[in-house]
Amino acid sequence: MTRSFRARLRAPLLALGALAALTVAACEEVTAPLEDPAATTYAPALGVNISQMTRTASGLYVQTLVSTTGAVADTGQTVSTYYVGYLTNGRQFDGNRGTGRPFSFQLGRGQVIKGWDEGIRGMRVGERRRLVIPPSLGYGGSTNGSIPAGSVLVFEIDLVSATAATTTAIAGS
């Protein structure tokens, strides 16, 4: 190659290299500080009092709001729920309560965030629980739609049904 040809190639190659480096940098996950549920201030409307909740080994906080004697949800079952999800400032980010369309998934199979798999296991059909989910059991340091990175999540969940391979338990039946 002649010196002049190499010189003409150098500028576009340098530009392409810089563009590639910027693209890789833009694709890296942004890490945010993770909120601590025990040190977080909750909007009064949420009714969260961490001292009245049970903390699991993973850091999930659980409170039963309505007790029942219905069937117990267990890993592998398909469960149906009504729920409302909030950020700690009281802003609702998701929910299906009042829609008449429960959300169903297979418990313990990673189809939902870890805090749900853990917090719903052991619930009884007809029960309502409040879960305070640390970022490590939610979306971690990543932003997910309107949920900021590092957020503690607050859910109120009603277990409507838990279906095993051969039996179904439905609230109110």
N, C-alpha and C positions, 0 to 999 in steps of 0.2 A: 504494500500500500504506500501511496505517496503521502508525504507529510501534509499536503493540502487536503487530501481526502480524509485523513485521520482528524484533522482540525475541524472539518465540517461535520463529522460524525460525533465528536466529543460533546458539543453543546446539546444536541437532542438526547443523547444518552444520559448526560448528567440531569437533564430535566426529567426524563423518564424515571431515573433512580430516585430523585427527590419526590416525585409523585407517588411512587411505590412506597417509600418510607412514610409519607403522610397518610396514605391509605391504611397501612398497617397500624399506625398510631391511632387513627380514628376508630378502628375496629376493636381496640382493646377495651375491656370492661372497666368502667369507671367505678372505683371503690369509694364508698361513702362510709363515714363512721356509723357503726351499728348502735341503735338505741337500746337501752337497757330497760326492760319493762318495769323493774322495781324502782328505777330512778326517773321514770317518765311522769309528766303531769298529764292527766286525762281530762278531757272536757267533762264538766259536771253532768251533762245530759247522758253520757255513756253509763253512768252508775258504776264505774270501775273502782273497786277498793281492793287493791292487791293484797292487803293484809287479811282479807276474808276469803281469799282464793287459795286453792291447793296448787303448789308448784311441783311439777314433775322433775325427774332427774335431768331431762333435756332442757329445762327452762320454760316450758309451756305452763301457763296459768289457767286453771279450770275452775269454773263455778257452776254448780247445778242451780238453775233458776226455777224449774218446774220438774218435780220428781214424778215418776210413774213406776208401775210394776210390769211394763211391757217387755217384750223380748229384747235380749241384749245383742247389740251390733258387734260382729266379730270379723276379723281379717278374712278376706275372700268373699264376703257377702256383698251383694249389691244393696247400697243404702240410698234412700231418697230423703232429701232435706229441703227445708225452707230456711233461708238465712239472710242476714244483713251484715255487711262488712264495713267497718269504719276505720279511719285513721285516728290517732290519739287526740287530734284537735276537734273531733266530732264530725268531720266531713265523711259522708257515706260515699264509698267508691264502688260498691257492688251490692246486689241483693236480688232475691226473688220472692221474698215474703209478700203475700197479698196478690200474687200473680195467678195462682191456681195451677202453676206448672213447677213441680218440685225438680230440683237438680239431683240427678242420680249418678253414681259412680261406684266402682268396685273398691271397697275398703282395703287399704294396706297394699295396694298395687302401684303406688306412685302416680296415680292419675290426678291428684290434687297436691297442694303444698303439704309438706311433712306435718305441719301443725294440725291440719285437718285429719290426716290419717291417724295421728296419735290421739287427738282430742275427741274424735267421734267413736273410736274403738271403746267399747264398754258402755256407751250410751244405751238407754232403753228407748224403745219405740214410744213416742209421745212426749219424751223428755225435751226440755230446752236447756241448753248450756251456753254460758259465755266463755269464750276462749280469748286469752290475751297471748298472742303469738309473737315471740321474739323474731328478729330478722333471720336468724339462723334456721328457723323452721318455716319461714315465709319466702321472701324473695331476696334475702341477703343484701348484698351491696349493690344490687342492680335495680334500676328503675323498671317498673312494669306498668305501662299505661299511665294512669293518674296516681299510681303509688310511688312515692319517692324512694330512692335507694336508702337502705338502712332502716326502714320503717317498722315499728311495732304495729301489729294489726289487731283489731278487736272485732270479734264475730259473735253474734247471737245466732245459734243454730237450733232448729227444731228437727228432730229425727221423725220422719213420717213413716218410713218402713225400712225393714231389713230383710232381705230375701236370701235365704240359703239355697242350696242346690235343689232341695225338695219342698221347702216350706216357705211361707211368706207371713210376716206379722205386719199388720197395718194398724196405725193409731186409730182408736175409736171403734174398733171392731171386736 
